[in-house]
Amino acid sequence: MAEPRRSHAARLLRWVGIGLLALGTVGIFVPLLPTTIFWILAAVCFGRSDPRLQAWIFSHHRFGPGVEAFVRRGVLSRRMKVAAVIGILTSFTISAFLVADMRVRFLVGGILACVILYVVTRPEE
């Protein structure tokens, strides 16, 4: 049986989701490259383009439950919040040593402070 025709937007979302899933998968093995956020974004893309792939992400034994909880209910576990904040602070510390321009440091720091604020204000499971 032939696969149903997909709109251009659905195809684009599927390919973006595949790219995000790949980045997240690399993050499993590369320190400081996040996994969960890329998988969350991929799951959102797949939810609008390929529900089978979204279900596959949700069924992943390690990352799936947290990704599904955030996508469906907007909640994070305390463990996920702590891991995210530690990862963000570690990344900022490393980038602060690598970037000499103070304006860039403040810009990156401000953006990451907003991300931390968003993470810690999410409801907990």
C-alpha positions in Angstrom: 0.0 0.0 0.0 1.4 3.4 -0.9 2.2 6.0 1.8 -0.3 8.8 1.9 0.7 12.1 0.3 2.2 14.6 2.7 2.1 18.4 2.4 5.3 20.2 1.8 5.1 21.6 5.4 4.8 18.1 6.8 7.8 16.9 4.8 9.8 19.8 5.9 8.9 19.3 9.6 9.8 15.6 9.3 13.2 16.4 7.9 13.8 19.1 10.6 12.7 16.6 13.2 15.1 14.0 11.8 18.0 16.6 12.0 17.1 17.5 15.6 16.8 13.8 16.5 20.3 13.2 15.1 21.7 16.2 17.0 20.2 14.9 20.2 21.5 11.5 19.5 25.1 12.9 19.1 24.5 14.6 22.4 24.2 11.3 24.2 27.9 10.7 23.4 29.4 14.2 23.3 29.6 16.0 26.6 27.9 19.4 26.8 25.8 18.8 23.7 22.3 18.5 25.0 20.0 15.6 24.1 16.7 16.3 25.7 16.0 19.7 24.2 16.7 18.4 20.7 14.5 15.4 21.2 11.7 17.6 22.6 11.9 19.8 19.5 12.0 16.7 17.2 9.0 15.2 19.0 7.0 18.4 18.4 8.0 18.3 14.7 7.1 14.7 14.4 3.8 15.3 16.2 2.8 17.5 13.2 4.4 15.3 10.5 5.0 11.7 11.5 3.3 10.4 14.7 5.2 7.1 14.4 8.5 8.8 14.9 7.0 10.8 17.8 5.8 7.6 19.4 9.3 6.1 18.9 10.9 9.0 20.8 8.3 8.7 23.6 9.0 5.0 23.9 12.8 5.5 24.4 13.7 3.9 27.7 15.9 6.8 29.1 14.7 10.0 27.5 11.2 9.2 26.3 9.2 9.7 29.5 10.7 13.1 30.2 10.2 14.2 26.6 6.6 13.0 26.5 5.8 14.7 29.9 7.2 18.0 28.6 5.5 17.8 25.2 2.1 16.7 26.4 1.9 18.4 29.8 4.7 21.0 29.9 6.2 19.5 33.1 9.8 18.7 34.0 11.0 16.5 36.8 13.3 18.1 39.4 16.1 15.8 38.2 15.7 17.2 34.7 15.7 20.8 35.9 18.9 20.2 37.9 20.6 18.6 35.0 19.6 21.4 32.6 20.8 24.1 34.9 24.1 22.4 35.6 24.6 21.8 31.8 23.7 25.5 31.0 26.1 26.8 33.7 28.9 24.5 32.6 28.5 25.5 29.0 28.5 29.2 29.9 31.6 28.8 32.0 33.4 27.1 29.2 32.2 29.7 26.6 33.3 32.6 29.0 36.9 31.3 28.9 36.8 31.0 25.1 35.2 34.3 24.3 37.2 37.4 25.1 34.6 40.1 24.2 32.7 41.1 27.3 29.7 42.2 25.3 29.3 38.7 23.9 29.7 37.2 27.3 26.9 39.4 28.7 24.7 38.7 25.7 25.2 34.9 26.1 24.8 35.1 29.9 21.6 37.1 29.5 20.1 34.6 27.1 21.1 31.6 29.2 19.8 33.3 32.4 16.4 33.6 30.6 16.6 29.9 29.6 17.4 28.9 33.3 14.5 31.1 34.5 12.2 29.3 32.0 13.4 25.8 33.1 13.1 26.4 36.8 9.6 27.9 36.5 8.1 24.9 34.7 5.7 22.8 36.8 7.2 19.6 38.3 5.9 16.1 37.9 
